[in-house]
Amino acid sequence: MKKKLLSLAAVTVLLSGCNLNTSQSFQTDYFGIDVDSHGYITGMYNLTRESRNFSPADQPSPLLALYDSGLKRYYYPQKARYAGGRYKLEYENGSVATVRLDEKDKYFKLTLEDLTLRESIDGVQWGNYYTNINNVLGEMIGVARDTSAAVCYAIGALALDDNTIGGESRYTSETGAGGYIVHTPDPEKYPLPLTLHEGESFSVGGDGFSDVAFYNRKEPFYRSLYGSTAGVDCNGRINIRYHSRDRRGENMIYTPEGVALVSEKFRYHQQRQAVPGVDYIGSSIALWGSPDSTALMDVIQTIVLEEGLPHPIFNGKWVKDPTSFMPDLQTYGNRYDSIASYAKQMGLKVINAYDQGFLVPDRANEGYLDGKDQPRKTYRFSDGTSLSHREYADLLAKDGLILGRTNITTSLAPGTKDCSPFPSDSVCILNRHYLSEDISESDTLIYVDAPDYLNELIASDQFCPLNFVKIGKELIHFTGVSAEKPYRLLNVARGYWGTIPAVHGKGDAVDKLQATTCWGYQGLIPNLELQDEFARYYADVAGRSGLGLYDFDGQEFLFFNGMGGYSVKRFYRTMFDQAKKLNLPADIRFTGAGLSEGSWHYQSVWNVGGGKNIYDADLRVWGSTTSQGKDLRDVTYANYFPSSFGVNFPITAASTVEQYEHIEAIAVGHGTTYFLKIGQEDVESCPQKYAIFNVIRTWEEARRANAFPTYIRKMLQDPALSWRLEKKVDNEWTLFQMENGQKGRSFDLKADEKSICFVP
């Protein structure tokens, strides 16, 4: 039976027979908080040992803040009354929020049940919850981590519903953070130069479009951001924040906000659509504190299971369990005779057929990639056999293997059902104007009622022609609008992307559309309702064509409708719900171009990028050409997610056993996955191929068996050391440290059924 800790002030009031307008204390098994009479958290404590107060004396944390976007103003609680498990929080504007606080064994559950005088309040924000932890920033899922041996404690929060997302209410575009901030995880080891200060922001590198050039800051105190659920102040102290929005009405946003951009040309206005029935009442979070080493498997997994959050399974284990991490294969060369055999010999499970090109979603095929009767044979073998996706997937499944494809997430590409020749009326609209004159099917003088925002080119149009309006069922490209009346679209191209030029009348809607980007990704963006259909479509493809893995390239397109993390969560929840309806044999495994608070629960791995940009196995460094390897490693580690080497390490004629012993040692040490780049012709040219297969299998079997204790995994992180792992008998291995090619000291390893600790 859990006991409630009461502060001295609370005890005094209870003795007087009244518990109103006082400080209250609450506890879980590992975490205690004090909440004052104004509705602020003033105490945060590690209950597993003697600890300092993690709540800064100069910065208490509001339980809940209100936001008025019209006035661009926050309202914070002025007075708090606690009774019957609920807080009544009173605000300066007269609003009263009812917040339920449930003490669970391993977390607090906070739920907004009601808000009065809410007419101008379009957002609510949990926090900011300020800490004096200044070590590891978990900006994606919202966690402040002190991984030092002396402290080893983490404080975090998780959203418990789709409409509660990471970030602050003041950023109404909900783009999420990007670029870099300055934050050193260790001021003594990595002191900041005098020219920098904590929390300072910088844009990504390059021109803002080349994703390789984004990563251009190799120093450890430059932190690439993939979320805004946590931030740092000017002293490097980490704070946590979630927010929820009233989405029931349309509103104009200016996007992206809160992001340092290469150029201000990349910002534009967007009329965000209404989402009926989606409101902030019912918004809920789990607030937790725990020893850092066991936080993931003990506390976070408990929250996920008890609150019904997504808990996808791969190979019998939760995808966040570090013992479930393993490489997948990614093919090149279009030869498939031996690919399945390679996978089995290495003990791997997934074959991503990257050499088949991008899978462009097209609802016209209803999920049958090769037709309902499988007439198209995509996979060809040297004996003359040809197989469809469904046939090849079924063949692989007999050996427990999974087929995957790289897909362009929600790009409505030219020639597909929802783009051309007849574009859907459910595409994403940035803003709407109206024709001020009739036009024929050949007119290029197109007059509109107003010029508002028509000179804002969407970001992609800086590089390729994707600036569209849609009139009826016709797409029309243009580059801007005249400065004076009568307002006329400039440089018009009619019947774009194979749509049909038509007659249009005065007063017809002229809808400026949201589009994707260039280089094989080009297409329109769906609105939320059509995006739901694409989520179901991907589950249908999995069920009807046999795919078990998706590599969601263009994953960032889920943000282009202006809904931020809500859009991402809604997409993947819809896909997984449809998959359950179809009774798929396993949860869909997916990686993608991005990772966010919205996808964290659903996404298995993040095998993005690759080559020497991520990890250079010859020089033994994280990213010898760019900082991408260091940046993504730090992001994933900070957010309890598997790191990745990207697409990497092809087995070729020059490959050696020693290279893959090193690759696997670093992978196990850092909790890393990767796409092993595999081409049959190159593999067959390798004299050591079977020995390399055995190396990968041996390390991955031991990783799955949890055979590497924490102190071993810390040693494996050192790239200067070389290792060899040998299997003795089932569930037992010997790890040798290699010196000049000879075996040195050894360590006996055994399978361990206990939950794995997250290595600092």
N, C-alpha and C positions, 0 to 999 in steps of 0.2 A: 504494500500500500504506500503510495507516494505521499509525503508530507509537504505541506505548503510552508515555505519560509516566510516569515513576517518580519519586516523591518521594525526597529524599536519604535518608530513613530506609529506604525500600524498597530503594534501591541498596545501602546498607550491609549489609542483611540478605542480599541476593542474593549479595553477595561472600563472605559467610560460609557460603553453601551452604544456607540455610534461609529460607523465606518465610512462616513461620507467625507469627501474633500480631503483625503489623506494620501500619503504615499503608500503604495502597495508593492509587495514582492511576490514573485512567481518563480517556479522552478520546473525544470525537466530533470532527467537523470544526470545530465552533464552541464546544464546551463541555468543560470539564474539572472533575472532582471528586476530592477526597481523602476516603478513608474510613479512620477510625482503627481501632485494634485492639479497640475496644469495639463496633464496628458503627455508628458515627455518621459522617455526612458533616460534615467540618470545613472543607472548601474547595470553593468554587464559582467558576469562572473563565471569563471571556470569552476564548477562544483566538484571536479574530480581531484582537485589539489588546491593548496593555498595559491591564490592568484591575485593579481592586481585588478582594479576596476578597469575594464576595457572601454568604458564610456568616457570620452574626454570631459574633464571638468568644465572646460570652456565651450562645449558644444553638445548639449543634450539633444535627444532625437525625438521629434514628434511622432506619436503613434500613427497619425494620419493627417495629411495636409489636403486642403481643397484648392482647386485652381480655376480661375475665371480667365479664359483666353481672350475675352473681349477687353478686359482691363489689363491683361497680362500680369495678373496678380495672384499670389498665393495667400491663403488664409490658414493660420496655424491655430491649434487649440489654445484657448485661454483658461479653460476650467475643465476638470475631469471629475466625474462621479462614478464610482465603481460599486455595483451591486448585482448579485445573482449571475455572476460570470460575464457581465457586460459593462462596457464603459459608455457613458454619455459624455461626449466631447462637445463643448460649446465654443463657438468661433466668433470672431469680431463682427462678422456680417450678420449674425443672428442665427446661423445654421446650427443644428445639433445633429451630430452623427452618433448612431448606435453601432458600436463595434463589439462583437462577441470575441472573448479571449478564452480559448480552450487550452488547458494544460495537458498535453499528451506526455507519454513517457520520454520521448526523445525530441519533441519540438512543441512550440506554441502555434496554435492555429488562430489566425486573426481574420475575421470576416466582417465586412461592412453590411449591416442588416437594414439600415435606414438612414436617410438624410433629409432634414427639413430645409425649407427655403433654398431649394436647389436650382432655381430657375436659371441663374447665370453660371452655375458651377458645371462645367463640362468635363472636368477631370478630377480624379482623386489620386493621391500619391501616398504610398506606404513609405514613410521616412521623409528625408534621408535618415538612415540609421548610421550614426557616426561611431567610428571606433578609433582607438589609438594604435591599431595594428598598422604597420608600415612596410610589411614584407611583400607577400605575394598577392597581387590584385586579380581577382576572378571576375572580370567585367562582364562576362557572358551570362553566367547563372546567378551572379550576385554573392560573392564570398570574399571575406577578408581572412587571409591565412598567415599565421606565423609558424613557419616550418622549422624554426630553430629547435635544437634539442632541449634548450632551457624552457621553452614555452610550449611548442607543439600544440597549438590550438587554432581553431577556425570558427568564425561566426558568419552565418549566411542566411539567405532566404530563398524560397522557391515559390513561384506562382502556382496556384492550385486551380486556376480556370484559364480558358483560352483568352479572355479579354483582359486579363491582368498580365502585363508584359513588362520587360525590363526597361528602365529609363525614367525620365522625369517628365511630368505633365507639361512643363513649359515648352518642350520641343514638340509642337503639335503635328509636325510632319512625320514623326515616329520613324525617321530614317535609321536611327541608331548611330552610334559613334563610328568613326573611321579614322584613317591616318595614324599618327603616332602621338603619344604623350610622353613626357619625361617622367620616369619613375624608376628609381633604383631599388632593387630588391634588397640591397645590402649597402648602406651608406659607407661602411668602412672598407669593404672590398671593392665597391664600384662607386667612388665618390663623384658627385656631379661637378663638372667644370663650373667656374665662376660665371660663365656666360649663360648658364641654364638654371631653371628653377623647377621644382616639383609641380606637375600638373600642366606645364606649358605644352601647347599643342602644335603639331606640324602636319602638313598634308602628306599624302603618299608621294612617292617619287615619280619621275618620268612625266609623261604628258597627261596622266590621269586615266589612260585607257589601256596601256600595255601592262597586263597584270604581272609580268615578270619585273618590270621597272618600278612597280609599286614599292618593292622592298629594297630600300637603299640606305638603311641605317644599322650598321653592324654592332655598334656599341650596346652593351647590356642595359644601359639606362634609357634607351629608346624602346618604348613598349608599343607594339602594334596593337590596335584596338579592334575587337570584333563584337562589341556590345557596349551598352551604357548602363548596365544593371549595377555596376559599381564604378566608383571614381576615386580620385585622390584630391586632397586639398593642397595648399601651398607648402605644407609640412610633410607631405607624403602619406598622411593618414587616410585610410581607406574607409569609404562610406558606401552604403547599399541602398538601392531604391527600386521600387516597382510602381507602376501606375496603371490605372484603368480609365477608360474614356466612355462617355455617352456617345454611341455611334448611331443613334436612331435618326439623326438628321444630317443633311449634306453640310459641308463647310469647305471654304477655300483655304488651302494651305500653300505655304511657300517652302519648297523642298529642294535639297535637303537642308535641315537645320542642325546646328550643333556639330557640324563636321568641317574641319579645315580642308578646303578644296584647292586644287591646283589653280583653278580659275573660277571667278564668280559667274562666268558664262554658263556654268553647269547647274545653276539654280533656276527654277521656274515655278509658275503657279499651277496648281492642280485643284480642280473641284472634286473633293473626295466624296464618294457616293454614300448614301445612307445605308445602314444595315439594320433593318427592322428587328426590334426585340433585343438588341445587344446594348447593355447598359452597365454602369459601374456598380449598381446595387447587387450585392452578392459577391463582389470582388473579394478574393481570399488569398492569403499567403501563409506559408509555414516559416516561422522564424526559429532558427536553431543555433546551437553552439555545441562544439564537440572537440575532443582530441583530434588533431588534424589527420593523423595516420589512419584512423578508422572511420573518418567522417563519411566517406563515400559508401562503403559497403554496410556500415551499421546504421547511420542516421539518414543519409539521403535515400538509400534504398528503402528504408522503413517508411519514409514520407511518401515515396512513389507508390509503394504497395498499399499503404493504408488509405491514401487519398485517391486511389484509382487513376494515377497518372500513367502515361505510357511506359511499359516495361518490356520492350521487345527482347526476344530470345534468339540467340544464334548458337548453334551447336550445343544446345542444352543449357546455356548460361546467359544471364543478363548481359547485354552488349557493353555495359559499363564495367563489368567485372574484368579486372586486368588479366585474369587467366583465360578469358575468352578471346583476347586479342590474337590475331594471326594475319599473315600476309594473304592476299588474294592474287591470282594471276591476271595479267592483262596482255592480250595477244597482239602480235604484229606479224605480217607476212602472209596471212590468209592460207596457212597450212595447218590442218587440224588432225591429221592422222594420229599423232602421238601426244597431243596436248592433255587429254584426259589421263593418259598414262603418267605423264610428268606430275600432274597434280596428285595422283594417288601415291606415287613414290615419295613425294615430299610431305605427304600427310595434309595437304591443303584442300580446301573445299569449293572455292569459287573461281570460275573462269569468266572474265569479262572480255567479250568479243569486240575489242576496240577497233580492230581492223575492218569491221563491217561498216565503219563510218558512224556519223551521228544518227541516232534514232529520233526522227522528227515526229512529234505527236500529231496524229491525224485521226480525229474521231470518225472519219468516214470508214475506217477499217474495223471499227467496233472492237478493237483489241486483238484482231487476227492479223498479225504482222505479215503473214504469207498467204492470206485469204482463208475463208472458212473451211475449204477443203484442202488447204495446204498445197496449192498448185506451185507456189514459188519455193524453190529449194535454195536456201541461202548458204548452207554449209556444204562444201564440196571436198571430197577425199580422193586420194590418188588412185584408189581402186575403182573409181567411177561412181561410187555412191554419192548421192546428194540428199541432204536432209533439210527440212524446214526447221524453224525455231522450235516448234512444238516437238518434233521428232528428235532433234538433237538434245533438247532439254530432258526429254523422257529417257533417252539413252544415258545421259550423264547421271540422272537421278538413280539409276540402278546401282551406281557405285557411290551414292551419297554425295554427288557433286551438283553444283548450282551454276546455271548459266546467267550471265548478266550482259547488259548493254549500256553504253553511254548515250544519254538522251538530252535533248535541249528542253529544259524543264517546262515552261509554259509559253514558248514562242509559237504564235500562230503564223506559221511560215507561208509564203506565197505558194499557191497550188494546193493547200490543204483546205479541208471543209469549211473552216471558220475564217479564212482569209480571202481567198480568191478562187474563182471569179466573182463570188458573191459573199462579201464579208459579213460576218455575224453582226447583229444589232446589240450583242452583249460584249462588245469590246470595251476596253477601258477608255473613258473620255476624260481628257484633261480640262477642257472648257468648251462651252457651246456658244456659237454665234448664229446669225441668220442671214440668208441671202437678202440683199436689198434690191436686186434686179433679177428677172428671169435670165436663164442661160440655156443655150442650145447644147447639143452633144459635142460641138466643136469649139465653143467659146473658150478663150483663155483669159478673157477679162471678167474676173469674178469679183463682184462687189459685195461687201458684207456690212452689217449694221454698225459695227464698232471694232476698234483695233486692239482691244484689251488683250494683252499677253500673246498676240500673234507674232510679235517679233522675238519672242523667247524661243530659241531653238532648243529642242530636247537635247540632252547631252550627246546622244549618239549621232545626231546630225552634224556635229562638229567634224565628223570623220566619214560619214557615208549618208546617202539621201534617205532619211527616215522621218522627215517632218511632213506629216500627213494631215489632211482633213478628210472626213468622210461625209458625203452628201448622198443620202439614199443608200444605194448599194455600190457607189463609186468611190474609189480612193483617188485622191488628188494630192500630188506633191507640190509644195511651195516653199519659199525661202524667207518669207516675211510679209509685211503689210505696208502699204503706202502711209506716209506721215500725215497727210491731210485728206479731208473729205473730197470726193467720195472714196471711202476706204477700199482698197483693191489688193487682193492677194498677188504677190510678186513671183515671177518666174514659175508659172504654173505648168505642171505636166499632168494632163488628163488621163484617166483610165489606167492608173498606176498598178503595177504588179498583176496585170492581166485582168483587172476589173473592167467593166463595160461603160464607156462614156454614155451619158444619158441626158435627157432634158430635165431641168430642175426649175422649180418656180420660186418666185419671190416669197420670202417667209419660210422656206425650207431650212431645216437645221443644218448648220455647218459645224461639225464636231471635230475639234482638234484631238488627235488620238495619241495615246501613249504607245511607244514602240520599244523594241529591245535594243539590239546593237548590231554590229557588222560581222563580217568574217564567218559566214555560215550560221550565225545565230539569228539573222534578221527575221523579224516577224512583228505582229501586233501583240499587245498585252490584253488578256481577258479581264472582264470585271469579275467581282467576287463569285457571282453565281456561275459564270462560265468556267472560272477557275475550279470550282467544285466539281464540275463535270470532267475536267482534265484529271483531277485527283482520282475520281472513280475510274477514268479511262486507264490510268496506269495500273490500278488493281486488276482491271479487266485484262490488260495485256499480260500481267503476271499469271492470271488464271487460264487464259485462252492460248497464250503463246509460250508459257512455261518459264518466263523469266523469274529469277529469285533475287537478283541484284540490279539496282539502278545506280548509275553514276550521274547524278543530276548536275550536268553542266548548265550554266546559266541560272543557278539556284537563286541568284540575286534578283531575278525577275519577279519573285514572289513579293518583293518589297515595292515594285513599281506601281502598284495600285494605291499607294499612300497609306496602307493599313499596318505597316511594320510587322512586328512579331505576331499580331493577331492573325494576319493573312497567312503567315508561315504555319502557325499552329493549326489553323482551320484547314489548310491544304493537306497536311500530313495526317491529321485526325480523320479527315474524310477518306483519304486513301486507305488508311489502316482499317477503318470501319467497313469499307467496301470489301477489303480483302477478307475480313472475318465473315462477311455475308457469303462470300464465294467459297469459304472453308478451304483456303489455301493451306498447303501442307506445312508451311513455316512462315514466320514473320518476314516481311520484305526487308532485306538487308540493303542499306544504301549509303553511299558516299556522295560527295558533290563538290561544287566549286566553292561553297561557303559553309559556314557553321555559325549558328546564332542561338540566342536564348529560345527562339521559336522551334528550332529543329533539334536542340540538344537531346531531348528525351527520346526522339524517334531515330536519330541518326546513329548508325553503327560505327563508322570510321570516317576519316577525312583525308583520303588519299589524293590530295590535290597537288598540282605542280609535279616537280620531280627533277631527276638528274642532279647535276652539281649545284643547282640553285637551292636544293633542299639538303642533301647530304652527299659529300664527296668522299667515297670510300677509299680512294687512293691517298688523299691528303688527310683523311680522318677528321674532317671538320663539318660543322653544320652550315652548309652554304658557302662554297668557295667563290662563287660568282656574284651572288646577291646575298641579302640578309634574310631571304625568305625562310630558310631552314630554321634559323635562330628565332625568327619572329613567330612562326607557327608552332614551333616547339613550346615556346614560352606561353602562348595563348592556351594551347590545349592542356598543358600541365597545370596551369593556374585554375582551370575550370574542370578538373577531374575528367578529362577526356583523353582518349588515346592520341599520342603524337603520331607523326607519319613521316616516312621518307618519300612520300609521293609515288610517282611512277618511276621505277629505278632498277638498277643493277641487272641488266640483261645478261644471261648466260651466253658467252661467246667463246670463240676459240682460245682467247687469252685468259679466260676466267680461271681462278684457282680456288682450292678449298680454303686457304687461309683468308681470302677476301670475304667469303661467306661466313666463316667462323666469326670474323670481326663484325660483319653486318648484323648477324643474329645476336651477338653479345650486346651490342649497342641497343638493338631493338628490345631485348629483354630488360636491360638496365633502365631504359627510359620509358618503357611501356609503349612501344612504337609498333605501328603496322605499316604496310606498304603494298602497292601493286608491284609484284615482281614481273618485270617486263619480259615476255616470253615469246620467242620466235623459233619455230621448229627447225628451220635451216641452221640458225646460229647455234641452237642447243646441240644439234647433231654434230657440229664441228668441234665441240668442246671435249678434249680427251678426259677431263675430270668430271664429266656431267653426273655420273652415278654417285661419286663421292660427294659432290655438292648437294645432290638430292638428299643424301643421307644426313649431311650436316644440318640442312634446314629442318628435316623431319625430327632429328634428335633434339635440337633446341626447342622446337615448337611443342613436341610432346612433353618435355620437361616444364616448359612454361605453362601449358595447360594443367599439368599436375601440381602446380604451385610449389615447385621444387626449389625455387630460388629465394632464400630468406633475404630480409631487407639489407643486411650488411653486404651480402654478395651482390645484390643488384646495384648498390652504391658503387662497388668496385667496378662492375661492368660498365658503368657510365664513363669511366676514364678511357678516352680514345688512345692514350699512349700505351695501354696494356693490351696484350694479345692472349687469347684463350683457345682452349680446345675442350669440347664436351664429348664424353664417351658414355654410352649406355652400358651398364653392368648387367642388370636383370630388369624385369618389369618394375617400374616405379623407383628405380635407383640409378644414379648417374655419378660419374666422377668428373669434376671440373678441374682442368689443369691450366695453370698460368704458364704461358709459353715464353721462353727467353732464348733468343737467337735460334729459333726453330726447335728447341729442345724443351721437354716437359720440366717445369719447375715445381713449385708447391702445388698441392692438390687439395680439393675440398670434396667430401662425400655429400651427395645431395639425395634427398628422398621426397617422395610425394607427400604433400601436407594438405589435409582436409580443411584446415582453418581458413577463414577469410584472409585474403591478401591485404597487406597494408599498402598504402599509397606512398611511394618513395619520395622523400624531399630531395 
